Amino acid sequence: MAILVDKNTRLLVQGITGKSGGFHARGCMEYGTNVVAGVTPGRGGEMFDSKVPVFDTVEEARKRTGCNATMIFVPAPFAADAILEAAAAGVELIVCITEGIPVIDMMRVKEGLRDKKSRLIGPNCPGIITPEQCKIGIMPGYIHRSGSIGVISRSGTLTYEAVWQLTSRGYGQSTCIGIGGDPINGTSHLEALRLLNDDPQTEGIILIGEIGGAAEEEAAAWAKQNCKKPLAAFIAGSTAPPGRRMGHAGAIIAGGVGTAQGKIKALKEAGMEIAESPADIAEALIRALKR
Amino acid sequence: MNIHEYQAKQLFEKFQVATPKGAPASTPDEALAIASRLGTSHLVVKAQIHAGGRGKGTFTNGFQGGVHLCNSAEKAGELAAKMLGNTLVTHQTGTTGRVVRKVLVAESVEIAKEYYFAIVLDRAIGAPMIIASTEGGVEIEKVAEKTPEKIIKEPVHPLLGLQPYQTRNLAYRLGFESSKISAASTLFLNIFKLFMELDCSLVEVNPLVLTRDNKVFALDAKFNFDDNALFRHPEIVALRDTEEEDPREVEASKFNLNYIGLDGNIACMVNGAGLAMSTMDIIKYHGGEPANFLDVGGGASEEQVTEAFKILISDKNVKAILVNIFGGIMRCDIIAQGIINAVRAVSLPVPLVVRLEGTNVELGKKLLQESNLPIIAADGLTDAAQKVVQAAAQG
């Protein structure tokens, strides 16, 4: 079953005519994702790689192709607007890869999405992949295998580490969802956990977090009461100094809140297996499965 | 991005947030001139550095305190002379302290009551949050610990913004008397306006004061600006004082490298912020001390790797370097060649451990091994961490 994306996903790429947008649209197409449209205002009527029609607006793309998901590669100053455009057009899943969107813009976007049926993943995320069915994002497809482990992460390359560990140990993935590194995002650890908990294909879940905010703690509290599936977690940033933004906009310990130690404590109390080293993420999950 | 107190004051003035009159001085003569213009015998001279604890700090020349009251323009000039060009050490600067290049000369106020007022973008509610307290002039974390009931939190609607009724409610709850409600209210609203218009992530006024002559002022302020929004605030970027920043971090930002200096002796270079934090963590896990955080981002081009090496080895504490790259879309043989060329260009004085993973990883490792350079190719994350910790210990 997996969650949110599968072989029925019809993907739009906003920003397809840009360097990154085009490169990664190709990557998704090579993986087998059904890319049905592109949008770049002013470039409507063109064909991308002679395969994908480009439109001026998301509304038109939706009308003409029935796209039900979008991957956004629009530059940061304009990305919030691109998200709102997709939501207004009724696109059900919005995956925003863009890093660097002003936080106040995301605050407005989040409020603006409240009465819409779209789900936002990201921004500042690598995307979402249901292995061997559909990839929306920039992750390397070949490291993934179809299977029963769900992965939720704020990271990009750290997620690939965990996935590669799983695949190498013979554990495939149901869906890997990169929720992104920003402080205000569309889908939280908790929301992703809920979805994976309800997914019949998912038998075990890995949660990858990092310093900043309290999303992991929030997910842990819910999991304690509601999640019956084996859970393992890794939290990056035990060695991060307080008050500094460690790359991701959301990776900052502020006023004592958001330390790795605090998160690990909450996750342990919720019964999760903790990987003490990033090299042992799959190992932690295997321990959880065996319990 | 941080700014100086005098710059915060200028921003307050721009947004009509009531604050005592004052101006920055770079020389004792300027300080004297400003003090004369203020035309009052109630003056304060404050050293301008990007760190707190100035009042209790000490200058390396023996002069005590970075904040001084005085009662004449001449004295203000003398105080400025004692501070300018000298190094102030506070509990927030570290033992090396900071050179004071400017002082703020302002009217001093007689404080009747101190409050705390801050606006932060609260990620849990996805909206601005006002945090206020009658316990001003002290560390808010201590108030939260000892008397949490004295902290008022007022969420602000993300689209409607701060409403006047909310600011009146707040002023009444903080105990302002009727005649001051309007002044307090206006202050709160104008600070909020500033917060939103300048894309702040934090504005903290501690203390916000009621003076003995019944005025309401923002007396001190700390600002954090959203780095993501700086592209649309060139006027804020212009306030940046790179002399107050770690020179390695300033250098790194020129090449789109995300670098944060730490205290250890094992440098690292990684692609991806989460993996970079994890690399620091695994170094520590295996008994080492990370010297820095460095994210080369998605590119990890030869040019970036070369510049990154230069910055890492400019830290004389560094005894070994770990490069950890997960080449998902980028091929490991291309990355390896980039590293080899960079090593040749820079001539590394310390051992280098390289751990690659991803497409063409075996080819990448082969290239490193056959390069005839002292590069230690690692097999996996744990092996990489153990090897670099060992290399640093032997150095």
Interface residues (C-beta under 8 A of the other chain):
Chain A: G27 A76 P77 G100 I101 P102 V103 I104 D105 M106 M107 R108 K110 E111 I138 M139 P140 Y142 I143 S153 R154 S155 G156 T157 L158 T159 Y160 E161 W164 G181 P183 I184 I208 E210 I211 G213 A214 E218 F234 A236 G237 S238 T239 A240 P241 R244 R245 M246 G247 H248 A249 G250 A251 G255 G256 A260 E276 S277 P278 A279
Chain B: L121 R123 A124 G126 A127 P128 I140 E141 P158 L159 M196 D199 S201 D226 D227 N228 A229 F231 R232 N258 I260 L262 V270 N271 G272 A273 G274 L275 A276 M277 S278 T279 M280 D281 I282 I283 K284 Y285 P290 F293 D295 G298 F326 G328 I329 E357 G358 T359 G380 L381 T382 A385
